[in-house]
Amino acid sequence: MTTRIDRRYANLARQNRAALVTFVMGGDPDPETSLEIVKALPLAGADVIEIGMPFTDPMADGPSIQAAGLRALHAGMTLNKTLALVTEFRKTDNDTPIVLMGYYNPIYVHGVDKFLIEAKAAGVDGLIVVDLPPEEDDELCLPALKANFNFIRLVAPTTDDRRLPHVLANTSGFIYYVSLTGVTGAAIVDYSRIGEAVVRIKGHTNLPVAVGFGVKTADNARAIAGQADGVVVGTAIVDALKNSLDKDNRATTKTVEAVASLVRDLAAGVRSARKVAAE
């Protein structure tokens, strides 16, 4: 049984273009505004939406996304409210794939079986859980796959050819290639090396490879879109949101449009890459 993620990537492959995968933190800066933002993303050109599950100890995230998680927690965001956000989104959009991204602790506390049942009912398509290695697949990955979720893995430049098959063994949906070592929001990467990394990963899998970390502008997105199946943007979007808030970190009339405007620019960059290649 295919998922929305599988169908979206297959459709984009037929169009010969990469996906724009956008990350926002669920509940940032507040649950109501967060829902407006998520609804605005597909209209602005997002092909896949990653929604962060706020957590108090986000060890793999840089300062911007850590701050976004804290804003969301301070605004009362919970895992239940994150699932409710997806439920509300699905009332008006039954096509755009939704991936929940975060850490295992909140899911473990919630209860794995309960979480999977409720996430499926809400309309979630995939999971990225950054602190569960393949050795822990019994915890969440295998139950999620059985429940027809895509379980998406991160692959780093340090993941060598001996390790790669273990990482990819139960991966589905797409591969998220982290194009640099470190936390989210780090410096721009050397894009000239991304193509060879994508080719190396594809030597081990038929899954689409999306590339993230360090993507901030339409030019960055265009550079990656010509070499990969997807472009993941998180920190730049979170920063655009943050820069629209008032001094008390509350949403303003500019907040939703600040995010949508950047995503439109990124989408234009992604969409222009394959057109240039085709010409």
Beta strands, then each sheet from edge to edge (+ up, - down):
strand 1: 19-25
strand 2: 48-52
strand 3: 98-102
strand 4: 126-129
strand 5: 150-151
strand 6: 154-155
strand 7: 175-178
strand 8: 209-212
strand 9: 230-233
sheet 1: 5+ 4+ 3+ 2+ 1+ 9+ 8+ 7+ 6+
end
